[in-house]
Amino acid sequence: MLVYVVSPLLLYKRWTKGKKQDHMEMNEYSAFERYIHQMDTGNYLVSLHDGNRMIGFASFEILNEKYAICHFAKAEKVYKGVYDSLNYYVGQKLKEYNIRYWNFEQDLGIPGLRQSKRKYKPEFYLKKCIVGLKNE
């Protein structure tokens, strides 16, 4: 079990170095660290390996009988097609559970991410909402 927890954290750190960032400066890393230590919550982790080295992972949670959501996905881009492979294997796992829709990668309006999502030919995009208190 220790290797299971350590490998995604090490890969995350390698991923940030590849982006020339410090993992400790990223808000997402602390959220990921909490997440990975609470894997007994019904979340799943699919990972790709080159020998003993983890080169990619994607985590997801099944929300109901139709929907799952991706919480984190990181990979070493030096491996061509690694993200496509991750998506394929996550899709295979979701198929085992009869999950029809997978919400992944918040694109934040960043053109490269939106283009990346479009190549998978999504059936639809979820609308974002802002929730707040009504002014009295």
Summary of the structure (lengths in Angstrom):
residues: 136
radius of gyration: 16.0
end to end distance: 51.7
largest distance: 60.3
contacts: 315
relative contact order: 0.12
helix: 41%
strand: 22%
